[in-house]
Amino acid sequence: MMQIRRANDRGHFDHGWLDTRHTFSFGHFHDPAYMGYRALRVINEDRVQAGQGFGTHGHRDMEIVSYVLSGALEHRDSMGNGSVLRAGGLQRMSAGTGVQHSEFNPSVDEPVHFYQIWLLPERDGLAPSYEELSAAPDLSDGRFRVVASRAGGAGVLTIHQDVRILLATLAVGQADAVSFARDRYAWVQVLRGRVALSGEVLGAGDGAALSDVERLEVQAQDDAEVMVFDLA
């Protein structure tokens, strides 16, 4: 079974310095039909203008993953971490018992375009932690690669939840498949381009929830980038 969430149906707010789109209910956007999916709580697509950003604010008991599509994102937090994540970079912050952080676009002339994802952790009260990948694994072969999982490992962020996050960059006409263990669920998020999925065409910003999935094939209709979540 597949349920499609079209890009234009997401919550949308343009604050001038921030253009943001919410797949699930977030902040002032409330859609009772889209409060999250399994452990997925937030998928926000943000564009932040040069020299602007989110001032210091707090989180707790949430796994927060950011992926930069273009531009640069500067991160600072109360754990002492500070870095600039550029296009292709990923980061994971486990808010746990509580953390303060800020996110800014350090450029003087270029916007930053990124996705921020929140997942519910496997339990509350974890110690806050942070890690990043300065660049996603090499995706030039058009294959899905695991970029985050509970097991973590070299080139893979560690998520404190039974989830895998996979990324693929597909040239037009290319296809690849993701296999799932029994009784798993999937969320597909198209980051760029268009893809064919189970007889449907999804464009940039579109998402889809799939239940009881064992194998998922994605074929690019244009040059495309796709994120897949493997969920319990």
C-alpha positions in Angstrom: 0.0 0.0 0.0 1.3 3.5 -0.9 0.1 6.9 0.2 1.6 9.9 -1.6 2.2 13.2 0.0 2.5 15.8 -2.8 4.9 18.7 -2.4 2.2 21.3 -2.9 0.1 19.8 -0.1 2.8 20.4 2.5 2.7 23.2 5.0 4.4 26.3 3.5 5.6 29.5 5.1 7.7 32.2 3.5 9.2 34.5 6.2 11.5 36.3 3.7 14.7 35.1 5.3 13.3 31.5 5.5 11.2 29.6 3.0 10.1 26.4 4.7 7.9 23.4 3.7 6.6 20.9 6.2 5.7 17.3 5.2 4.3 16.7 8.7 2.6 18.9 11.3 5.2 21.3 12.6 5.1 24.7 14.4 2.0 26.6 13.2 1.2 24.0 10.6 -1.2 21.4 11.8 -2.5 18.5 9.6 -4.1 15.7 11.7 -3.7 13.3 8.8 0.1 13.9 8.8 1.5 13.9 12.3 4.4 11.8 11.4 5.0 8.3 10.1 6.3 5.5 12.4 9.4 7.0 14.1 9.5 9.9 11.6 8.2 13.0 13.2 9.5 15.9 11.0 10.6 16.3 7.4 11.2 20.0 6.7 12.7 21.4 3.5 14.3 24.8 4.3 15.9 27.6 2.2 17.6 30.2 4.3 18.9 33.5 2.9 22.5 34.6 3.1 23.6 35.7 6.6 20.3 34.5 8.2 19.5 31.5 10.4 18.0 30.1 13.5 19.2 31.6 16.7 20.1 29.5 19.8 17.2 27.3 20.8 16.6 24.1 22.7 15.6 20.5 21.9 15.3 17.3 23.9 14.5 13.6 23.3 14.8 13.8 19.5 17.2 12.5 16.8 17.8 15.4 14.4 19.4 14.8 11.0 20.2 17.5 8.5 21.3 17.1 4.9 22.6 20.1 2.8 21.6 20.1 -0.8 23.3 23.4 -1.7 25.1 26.2 0.0 26.4 25.9 3.6 25.0 25.5 7.1 26.9 26.6 10.2 26.1 24.6 13.4 27.0 25.5 17.0 25.7 23.7 20.1 26.0 23.6 23.9 28.1 20.4 23.6 30.9 22.5 22.2 30.5 21.5 18.6 30.9 24.0 15.8 31.3 23.4 12.1 30.1 24.4 8.6 28.3 21.7 6.7 28.4 22.1 2.9 26.5 20.6 0.0 26.4 16.8 0.4 27.1 17.0 4.1 25.1 15.2 6.8 24.8 15.7 10.5 23.1 13.9 13.4 22.3 15.6 16.7 20.8 13.5 19.5 19.1 16.0 21.7 18.5 13.5 24.6 18.3 15.1 28.0 18.6 18.6 26.4 20.8 20.6 24.1 21.0 24.2 22.8 22.1 24.9 19.3 22.0 27.4 16.4 22.0 27.0 12.6 23.1 29.9 10.3 23.9 30.4 6.7 27.4 31.8 6.8 27.5 33.0 3.2 27.3 36.6 2.3 25.5 36.0 -1.0 24.3 32.4 -1.4 21.2 30.8 0.1 21.4 27.4 1.8 18.9 24.6 0.8 18.7 21.7 3.2 16.4 19.1 4.7 16.0 18.6 8.4 14.5 15.4 9.7 13.4 14.5 13.2 13.0 11.0 14.5 11.7 9.8 17.8 14.5 8.0 19.7 14.2 4.5 21.0 14.0 5.9 24.5 14.0 9.2 26.3 16.8 10.5 28.4 19.8 9.6 26.2 23.0 11.6 26.6 23.2 14.4 24.0 25.6 13.7 21.2 26.6 14.9 17.7 28.3 13.6 14.6 28.6 14.6 11.0 29.7 13.4 7.6 31.4 16.2 5.6 30.1 14.5 2.5 27.7 11.7 1.7 29.2 8.4 0.5 30.0 8.3 -3.2 26.7 8.1 -5.0 28.0 8.4 -8.5 27.2 4.8 -9.4 23.5 5.4 -9.0 23.1 3.0 -6.1 21.3 3.5 -2.8 23.8 3.9 0.1 23.0 3.7 3.9 24.0 7.1 5.4 22.4 6.5 8.8 21.4 3.5 10.9 21.2 2.2 14.4 24.5 0.3 13.8 26.4 3.3 12.4 29.9 2.5 11.2 32.4 4.0 8.8 30.6 6.7 6.7 27.3 6.0 8.4 25.7 8.2 11.1 24.4 6.5 14.2 20.7 6.9 14.9 19.3 5.8 18.2 16.3 4.2 16.7 15.5 1.1 14.5 15.8 2.9 11.2 18.0 3.1 8.1 18.3 6.2 6.0 19.5 5.6 2.4 20.4 8.1 -0.3 20.8 7.7 -4.1 21.7 10.0 -7.0 20.2 8.6 -10.2 20.8 9.8 -13.7 17.8 9.9 -16.0 16.7 6.3 -16.8 18.7 4.8 -14.0 17.0 2.5 -11.5 17.9 0.9 -8.2 16.1 -1.1 -5.5 16.1 -1.2 -1.8 15.3 -4.5 0.0 13.6 -4.6 3.4 13.3 -7.1 6.2 9.8 -8.6 6.9 7.1 -6.3 8.3 9.0 -3.1 7.6 7.7 0.3 6.5 9.2 2.9 4.1 9.0 6.6 3.5 10.4 7.9 0.2 11.3 11.5 -0.1 12.3 13.0 -3.6 14.9 15.6 -3.0 15.5 16.6 -6.7 14.2 15.6 -10.1 11.4 13.1 -10.8 11.2 9.3 -10.2 8.8 6.5 -11.0 7.7 4.5 -7.9 5.1 1.6 -8.0 3.5 3.0 -11.2 3.4 6.6 -9.9 5.6 9.6 -10.8 6.9 11.6 -7.9 8.6 15.0 -8.3 10.9 17.1 -6.1 9.4 17.5 -2.7 6.9 14.7 -3.0 7.0 11.9 -0.4 5.3 8.5 -0.1 4.5 6.1 2.7 4.6 2.4 2.0 3.6 -0.4 4.4 4.5 -4.1 4.4 7.2 -3.4 1.8 9.9 -6.0 1.0 11.5 -4.5 -2.1 11.2 -1.0 -3.5 12.4 0.0 -7.0 13.0 3.6 -7.9 13.6 4.7 -11.5 14.7 8.2 -12.4 12.6 10.1 -15.0 15.0 13.1 -14.8 18.4 13.3 -13.0 17.2 12.8 -9.4 18.2 12.5 -5.8 16.1 10.4 -3.4 16.1 9.6 0.3 14.5 6.4 1.6 13.7 5.6 5.2 13.5 2.0 6.3 11.3 2.0 9.5 10.1 -0.5 12.0 
